Amino acid sequence: MNTLPRRIAHLDMDAFYASVELLRYPELRGQPVVIGGRSIHQPEVLADGSRRYARLRDYVGRGVITTSTYEARALGVFSGMGVMKAAKLAPEAILLPIDFDAYRHYSRRFKAAVAAVAPRIEDRGIDEVYIDLTDLPDDTLTLARRIKQAVKDATGLSCSIGISPNKLLSKICSDLEKPDGLTLLDGNEIPMRIWPLPVRKINGIGPKASEKLAALGIATIGELAIAEPGLLQDNFGRGYAEWLHAAAQGIDERPVVTHSEPKSISRETTFERDLHPRRDRTILSEVFTALCNQVAADLQRKGYLGRTIGIKLRFEDFRTVTRDLTLPDPTADPTVIRRSAGECLRRVPLEQKLRLLGVRASALSSSNTTPVMIESPQGELLLFSPAR
């Protein structure tokens, strides 16, 4: 029995949050725009119908950049950066608030568009998916172009796609020609096209590992591919060293998982200013209750019950504390979750100001077996099993 060579695609929406905002504010195209900070920075509609936008230079307070347009990235502003730091790099950049409802709407639309062309999808978050094209009859380039056009027709947004024999290589490839990129990679092209890239291009090699590899004289994927296994094992441990070596060779046998069960469902918030447990008790209580209600709503929407309820606290000195409580019976009841989380909270000495507060439900079980249905761009209902 002949086995078809694997064709795995990684699709990544281009500057997703920012691109959704540009649909709403097309006059901002071509300008440096960042999404993040507090929600008060809504554009102001003027008497003549035009809009006045907040600028990074005017921002005061804690907050991070969620995403930025490519024009803002050219100025050094990237996701995860503090807003105040970004303001020093690009003071004239336009600042827009986060609108997760809009992003989730467009996320559902692009995934439905992809599913209509290639249904074997692994959902990797709000703006990216893996797609198994192996068993589809069309050639790879035709399929890729159809998927890109389907996403464009459904959302008005562009995406970048990388296609290779596995998930690891496809993830690298989808980032090579952004925005609106399409990169096809054959296994025998790895030495020429992948090995010259820096090691950080491999998903799973973070900043600390990159620094450690650089200290060993390993800067590129090619240098990692020929590194002595013993050297890697001495510095990273056996398991991670073996993975590093395999990844550099372009080896990745992971399947596209069309459905997986979450280990937990959580909600958390970082405060604009550190809150005092007593002086800000009213605010903290309201936020705490809201987080419990959101976790309950998420459980109900996704069809799960949680048996273990937990909390997460981060104090002003960045110390993080967690507490958990296991219930006799699993629940998605907001009242039960609030009461259980409150019991966890009482087990933590609240003597410092708080930076972050979170609530989590784990030890999940399914509350129903209802199939997941999503709406296609044409209004049709499609069976779809995303990894939740």
HELIX and SHEET records of a PDB file:
HELIX    1   1 PHE A   16  ARG A   24  1                                   9    
HELIX    2   2 PRO A   26  LEU A   28  5                                   3    
HELIX    3   3 LEU A   56  ASP A   58  5                                   3    
HELIX    4   4 TYR A   70  ARG A   73  1                                   4    
HELIX    5   5 VAL A   83  LEU A   89  1                                   7    
HELIX    6   6 PHE A  100  VAL A  117  1                                  18    
HELIX    7   7 THR A  140  THR A  155  1                                  16    
HELIX    8   8 LYS A  167  CYS A  173  1                                   7    
HELIX    9   9 GLY A  187  GLU A  189  5                                   3    
HELIX   10  10 ILE A  190  ILE A  194  3                                   5    
HELIX   11  11 VAL A  199  LYS A  201  5                                   3    
HELIX   12  12 PRO A  207  ALA A  215  1                                   9    
HELIX   13  13 ILE A  221  ALA A  225  1                                   5    
HELIX   14  14 PRO A  229  PHE A  236  1                                   8    
HELIX   15  15 ARG A  238  ALA A  248  1                                  11    
HELIX   16  16 ARG A  281  LYS A  302  1                                  22    
HELIX   17  17 PRO A  334  LEU A  345  1                                  12    
SHEET    1   A 5 ILE A 121  ASP A 123  0                                        
SHEET    2   A 5 GLU A 128  ASP A 132 -1                                        
SHEET    3   A 5 ILE A   8  MET A  13 -1                                        
SHEET    4   A 5 CYS A 159  SER A 164 -1                                        
SHEET    5   A 5 LEU A 182  LEU A 184  1                                        
SHEET    1   B 4 ALA A  54  ARG A  55  0                                        
SHEET    2   B 4 ILE A  94  LEU A  96 -1                                        
SHEET    3   B 4 VAL A  33  GLY A  36  1                                        
SHEET    4   B 4 ILE A  65  SER A  68 -1                                        
SHEET    1   C 2 GLU A  44  VAL A  45  0                                        
SHEET    2   C 2 ARG A  51  ARG A  52 -1                                        
SHEET    1   D 4 SER A 264  LEU A 275  0                                        
SHEET    2   D 4 LEU A 354  SER A 366 -1                                        
SHEET    3   D 4 TYR A 304  PHE A 315 -1                                        
SHEET    4   D 4 THR A 320  THR A 331 -1                                        
SHEET    1   E 2 MET A 373  GLU A 375  0                                        
SHEET    2   E 2 LEU A 381  LEU A 383 -1                                        
END                                                                             
